[in-house]
Amino acid sequence: MAISIVLLLVFVLNGADGSHIVGGRDAAPHSRPYMASLQVRGQHNCGGALVREDFVLTAAHCQIPVPYRVVLGADSLSVNEPTNQEFTSVKSFPHPNYDGHANDIMLLKLNRRAELNEAVQLISMKAGRLRTRSLCITVGWGDIGDNNTLPSTLQEVNVTTLPQQTCRRRWGLVPITTSMVCGVGARVFQGFCSGDSGGPLVCDGAAAGVVSFSGRRCGDPKTPDVYTRTSSFTEWITTVLSNN
């Protein structure tokens, strides 16, 4: 059974390592001031959210062996905006129990503290359990058409969270744990894809999830988008921040 699940994950989760909002809209400029772009050689690789002036929350599957260039305060990634603040990641803290699927969460420490202003702000963590069918948003700079069409500005899409049993039924043999949150867009093929990896699921203005994985087609409700549930990792997040 273990081998079958691994093979199924390889087959189904091919959207999980890219990153794009599909079926969304332009976010109002600098309306999501917590957003971070994690870049390699000047190219956007993953999203993240600023949770302390010197820490970004993202996904563990975004970990790479070299430092990230981290850009805060951006709307468009194609121009050097005056609101931009640029940093280098100096240490990564993937969750110690990340296994390539579950516990897909990581903290990145920056080389200095960000200057908070209108374009750069912290996001708080969602406290307590998330209500089923909560109305939330996901934000990112990834492909907007599932065809390598990159957006000119930050994108966002509305997301409704699903009951756990509904998500498990739709995903079949792929394990959906209690530390995961599932969500779908209002329309078919509306949601995130792999390049939005690490970005936040924002509910009531707070980070309730981290973009983790999706199905073969981005935004397909047959395989709902899956996020890491931040409230399941409150103690771990607090410990990492307190010790660093």
C-alpha positions as CSV (number, residue, x, y, z in Angstrom):
1,M,0.0,0.0,0.0
2,A,2.8,2.4,0.8
3,I,4.4,1.9,-2.6
4,S,1.0,2.5,-4.2
5,I,0.5,5.7,-2.4
6,V,3.9,7.0,-3.4
7,L,3.3,6.2,-7.0
8,L,-0.1,7.9,-6.9
9,L,1.4,11.0,-5.4
10,V,4.0,11.2,-8.2
11,F,1.2,10.8,-10.8
12,V,-1.3,13.2,-9.2
13,L,0.7,16.0,-7.6
14,N,2.4,17.2,-10.7
15,G,1.0,20.7,-10.1
16,A,2.6,20.9,-6.7
17,D,6.1,22.2,-7.6
18,G,5.2,25.0,-9.9
19,S,3.2,28.0,-8.8
20,H,0.4,30.0,-10.2
21,I,-3.0,31.5,-9.5
22,V,-5.5,30.5,-12.2
23,G,-8.9,32.1,-12.7
24,G,-8.1,34.9,-10.3
25,R,-7.8,38.7,-10.6
26,D,-5.3,41.5,-10.1
27,A,-4.8,42.3,-6.4
28,A,-5.1,46.1,-5.7
29,P,-1.5,47.4,-5.6
30,H,0.1,46.8,-2.2
31,S,-3.2,45.6,-0.7
32,R,-1.4,42.4,0.5
33,P,1.6,43.9,2.1
34,Y,2.6,40.7,3.9
35,M,3.5,39.0,0.6
36,A,7.0,37.9,-0.1
37,S,8.5,36.7,-3.4
38,L,11.2,34.0,-2.9
39,Q,13.6,34.3,-5.9
40,V,16.5,32.3,-7.4
41,R,18.7,34.1,-9.9
42,G,16.1,36.9,-10.2
43,Q,13.2,34.4,-11.0
44,H,10.2,34.0,-8.7
45,N,10.2,30.5,-7.2
46,C,7.8,30.5,-4.3
47,G,5.6,32.8,-2.3
48,G,5.7,33.5,1.4
49,A,4.2,35.7,4.1
50,L,6.0,38.0,6.5
51,V,5.2,36.9,10.1
52,R,8.0,38.8,11.9
53,E,10.2,41.6,10.6
54,D,13.0,39.1,9.9
55,F,11.0,35.9,9.3
56,V,8.9,34.6,6.3
57,L,6.5,31.7,6.5
58,T,6.5,29.4,3.5
59,A,6.3,25.7,2.5
60,A,8.9,23.2,3.3
61,H,8.9,21.9,-0.3
62,C,10.3,25.3,-1.3
63,Q,13.6,24.6,0.5
64,I,16.6,24.9,-1.8
65,P,20.3,24.4,-1.1
66,V,21.2,28.1,-1.8
67,P,20.0,31.3,-0.1
68,Y,16.8,32.9,-1.5
69,R,16.6,36.5,-2.6
70,V,13.5,37.7,-0.8
71,V,11.5,40.7,-2.1
72,L,8.9,42.5,0.0
73,G,6.7,45.4,-0.9
74,A,6.3,44.4,-4.5
75,D,3.2,44.5,-6.7
76,S,4.9,43.8,-10.1
77,L,8.0,41.6,-10.2
78,S,9.0,42.9,-13.6
79,V,10.0,46.4,-12.4
80,N,12.0,47.6,-9.4
81,E,9.4,49.5,-7.5
82,P,10.3,52.2,-5.0
83,T,8.4,50.2,-2.3
84,N,10.6,47.1,-2.7
85,Q,12.8,45.9,0.1
86,E,15.2,43.1,-0.8
87,F,16.8,40.6,1.6
88,T,18.8,37.3,1.6
89,S,17.6,34.3,3.5
90,V,20.3,33.2,6.0
91,K,18.7,30.1,7.5
92,S,15.8,27.9,6.8
93,F,13.7,26.0,9.3
94,P,11.6,23.3,7.6
95,H,9.4,21.4,10.0
96,P,11.3,18.5,11.4
97,N,8.6,16.1,10.5
98,Y,8.2,17.1,6.9
99,D,8.1,13.9,4.9
100,G,7.7,15.2,1.3
101,H,3.9,15.4,1.8
102,A,2.7,16.2,5.3
103,N,3.9,19.0,7.6
104,D,4.8,21.1,4.6
105,I,5.7,24.3,6.4
106,M,9.0,26.2,6.8
107,L,10.2,29.5,8.3
108,L,13.0,31.5,6.6
109,K,15.1,33.9,8.6
110,L,16.2,37.1,6.7
111,N,19.6,38.8,6.9
112,R,18.0,41.9,8.6
113,R,14.7,43.2,9.8
114,A,12.2,44.7,7.3
115,E,11.1,48.3,7.7
116,L,7.3,48.2,8.2
117,N,5.3,50.7,6.2
118,E,2.2,50.9,4.0
119,A,3.7,48.4,1.5
120,V,5.3,46.0,4.0
121,Q,3.3,44.6,6.9
122,L,3.2,41.5,9.0
123,I,0.4,39.0,8.9
124,S,-1.0,37.3,12.0
125,M,-1.7,33.6,12.4
126,K,-5.3,32.5,12.3
127,A,-6.2,31.4,15.9
128,G,-8.2,28.3,16.6
129,R,-10.0,25.9,14.2
130,L,-11.0,27.2,10.8
131,R,-14.8,27.0,10.1
132,T,-15.9,24.7,7.3
133,R,-16.8,26.6,4.2
134,S,-14.9,29.7,5.3
135,L,-14.5,32.4,2.6
136,C,-10.8,33.1,2.1
137,I,-8.3,34.2,-0.5
138,T,-5.0,32.9,-1.9
139,V,-2.4,35.3,-3.4
140,G,0.6,34.8,-5.7
141,W,2.7,35.7,-8.7
142,G,2.5,32.4,-10.6
143,D,1.2,31.3,-14.0
144,I,-2.3,32.7,-14.6
145,G,-3.4,30.3,-17.4
146,D,-1.9,26.9,-16.6
147,N,0.3,27.5,-19.7
148,N,3.3,29.4,-18.4
149,T,1.6,32.8,-18.8
150,L,3.0,34.9,-16.0
151,P,1.0,37.8,-14.5
152,S,2.2,41.4,-14.7
153,T,1.1,42.0,-11.1
154,L,0.2,40.1,-7.9
155,Q,-2.9,37.9,-8.4
156,E,-5.5,36.8,-5.9
157,V,-8.4,34.3,-6.0
158,N,-11.4,33.6,-3.7
159,V,-11.3,30.2,-2.0
160,T,-13.9,28.3,0.0
161,T,-12.7,25.7,2.5
162,L,-14.1,22.2,2.3
163,P,-15.2,19.7,5.0
164,Q,-12.3,17.3,5.7
165,Q,-14.4,14.2,4.7
166,T,-15.2,15.8,1.3
167,C,-11.6,16.5,0.6
168,R,-10.5,13.0,1.6
169,R,-13.2,11.4,-0.6
170,R,-12.2,13.4,-3.6
171,W,-8.4,12.7,-3.2
172,G,-9.0,9.0,-2.6
173,L,-5.7,7.2,-1.7
174,V,-3.7,10.5,-1.2
175,P,-3.5,11.1,2.5
176,I,-5.3,14.2,3.7
177,T,-4.4,14.8,7.4
178,T,-6.0,16.9,10.1
179,S,-3.1,19.4,9.7
180,M,-4.2,20.2,6.1
181,V,-7.0,22.5,4.8
182,C,-8.7,22.0,1.5
183,G,-10.2,24.7,-0.6
184,V,-11.8,25.3,-4.0
185,G,-12.6,28.3,-6.2
186,A,-16.1,29.4,-7.1
187,R,-15.6,28.1,-10.6
188,V,-13.9,25.1,-12.1
189,F,-10.2,25.6,-12.7
190,Q,-9.9,28.5,-10.3
191,G,-7.3,28.3,-7.5
192,F,-3.6,27.9,-7.2
193,C,-0.9,25.8,-8.9
194,S,2.6,24.8,-7.9
195,G,4.3,28.2,-8.4
196,D,2.1,29.8,-5.7
197,S,3.7,27.3,-3.4
198,G,4.4,28.7,0.1
199,G,2.0,31.6,-0.2
200,P,-0.7,32.1,2.4
201,L,-4.3,31.1,2.6
202,V,-5.8,34.2,4.2
203,C,-9.0,34.0,6.1
204,D,-10.4,36.9,8.1
205,G,-7.2,38.8,7.4
206,A,-5.0,36.1,9.0
207,A,-2.8,33.3,7.7
208,A,-4.8,30.1,8.0
209,G,-2.8,28.0,5.6
210,V,0.3,27.6,3.4
211,V,0.0,26.6,-0.2
212,S,1.1,22.9,-0.4
213,F,-0.1,20.8,-3.3
214,S,-2.8,20.5,-6.0
215,G,-3.9,18.0,-8.6
216,R,-2.9,17.4,-12.2
217,R,-5.0,20.4,-13.4
218,C,-4.8,23.6,-11.4
219,G,-8.0,24.6,-9.7
220,D,-9.8,21.3,-10.5
221,P,-12.4,20.7,-7.7
222,K,-12.1,16.9,-8.3
223,T,-8.8,17.2,-6.5
224,P,-9.2,20.3,-4.2
225,D,-6.2,22.6,-3.5
226,V,-4.5,21.6,-0.3
227,Y,-2.9,23.9,2.3
228,T,-0.9,23.3,5.4
229,R,-3.1,24.3,8.4
230,T,-1.1,27.0,10.3
231,S,-3.0,26.5,13.6
232,S,-1.7,22.9,13.8
233,F,1.9,24.4,14.0
234,T,1.4,27.3,16.4
235,E,3.7,25.8,19.1
236,W,6.4,25.0,16.5
237,I,6.2,28.5,14.9
238,T,6.4,30.2,18.3
239,T,9.4,28.1,19.4
240,V,11.4,28.8,16.2
241,L,10.7,32.6,16.5
242,S,11.4,32.7,20.2
243,N,14.8,30.9,19.8
244,N,15.9,32.9,16.8
